[in-house]
Amino acid sequence: NITGSGPWLLAFMLTAIIFMTVCGNILLIALVFSHRSLRCTSNCFLVSLFFSDLMVALVVMPPAMLNVLCGSWVLWPAFCPVWLCFDVMCCSASILNLCVISLDRYLFIISPLRYKQRMTPPRALLLVGAAWSLAALASFLPIKMNWHSLGHGDENSLIPQCRLRVTLPFALVASVLTFFLPSSAICFTYCRILLAARRQAKRVAALSHPPHPHPSFGEPSRPPSPGVAAGERRLAHKQGRRALKASLTLGVLLGLFFSAWLPFFITNMAQAVCECVPLALFDAITWLGYCNSTINPIIYPLFMRDFKRALAKLLPCCSSRSPRRPSPALSISLRNSGEPNMASNSTSPLASDPAHPAATATDGVNLLDAEHAGIELPLLLPNQVD
């Protein structure tokens, strides 16, 4: 019995969240399967993420919305434990898929030449299967075996509620396996990606800006021409913006993830200790975690050119009339690394500068692919690197 304008406004908001989550994830899954350029090994992890988020929207969110609006479980009673299992499994799978995506990007960054040999399609499917298996083991097995409520009484059996009441040991173990360990791995890999980008930028800057030769005895030194100095200042400003964008991108990814899920896991452990969290507050924090499934199909393809180009072809409103710019790439010399040299098709921003001739095809290899990593990696000058 829903009366008043407040519940109807809440129902409209929750319905809009469900609708956006379903449409966003279905659209991106369809894009991957319909565009040949998107059907690659790395996007297999994104499809798994979008599918887990779609399951959250289709299976988990609608009954949760009825729980919030009606204050009790109004569906078939036997469906309650099944829904609880799917709730834990789908949300855990979404978090674990984010961890696998960060691991895939990290492997590509640290060893791009050996990435295809290491991340083969069978291994990618194995990682996806491991993420879903761990999520299923953390949900169906303990809930069906009633491990989550050992020591709890059944004093609320007369109240038609469908809520997961957990003990503190179960909350700690489940939180560590499905959130704290994956989130630590996500932070580690993304920080290592940014550090690797800065290290590669130092090497590129050293190759792109060789020291000026010292004048011989009695020969006056020649200052750099004004055109060269102005070009270097423009390049420094441009690459400084790229460095800031890369840092902000990683900050947005990590910030949204922790803002969505960290309050829930802290509140869940607090509820297992004292059962002092108000029901309305717990529902609001739970839906904040659900909203991560709404954000994922927006934030991840937003930084990937292949997805944006596919969306521009599908949706005229997303198309841009600006000329297509080449993807930024970092090309470094591998003469001392023992790796085979490969041609790099990226154009260097120094190619138009007469003081820095363009690199040949045998000078280096494209080590940092911004489209694969999902961020525009920085190419810094020496005076911009700490």
Sequence and secondary structure as in RCSB ss.txt:
>XXXX:A:sequence
NITGSGPWLLAFMLTAIIFMTVCGNILLIALVFSHRSLRCTSNCFLVSLFFSDLMVALVVMPPAMLNVLCGSWVL
WPAFCPVWLCFDVMCCSASILNLCVISLDRYLFIISPLRYKQRMTPPRALLLVGAAWSLAALASFLPIKMNWHSL
GHGDENSLIPQCRLRVTLPFALVASVLTFFLPSSAICFTYCRILLAARRQAKRVAALSHPPHPHPSFGEPSRPPS
PGVAAGERRLAHKQGRRALKASLTLGVLLGLFFSAWLPFFITNMAQAVCECVPLALFDAITWLGYCNSTINPIIY
PLFMRDFKRALAKLLPCCSSRSPRRPSPALSISLRNSGEPNMASNSTSPLASDPAHPAATATDGVNLLDAEHAGI
ELPLLLPNQVD
>XXXX:A:secstr
   SHHHHHHHHHHHHHHHHHHHHHHHHHHHHHH GGG SHHHHHHHHHHHHHHHIIIIIHHHHHHHHHHSS  S
 TTHHHHHHHHHHHHHHHHHHHHHHHHHHHHHHHH STTHHHHS HHHHHHHHHHHHHHHHHTTHHHHHTT TTT
T   TTTTS        HHHHHHHHIIIIIHHHHHHHHHHHHHHHHHHHHHHHHHHHHS       TT       
HHHHHHHHHHHHHHHHHHHHHHHHHHHHHHHHHHHHHHHHHHHHHHHHH  S HHHHHHHHHHHHTHHHHHHHHH
HHT HHHHHHHHHH GGG   S        EE  TTT           TTTT TTS    TTS EE   HHHHTS
      GGG  
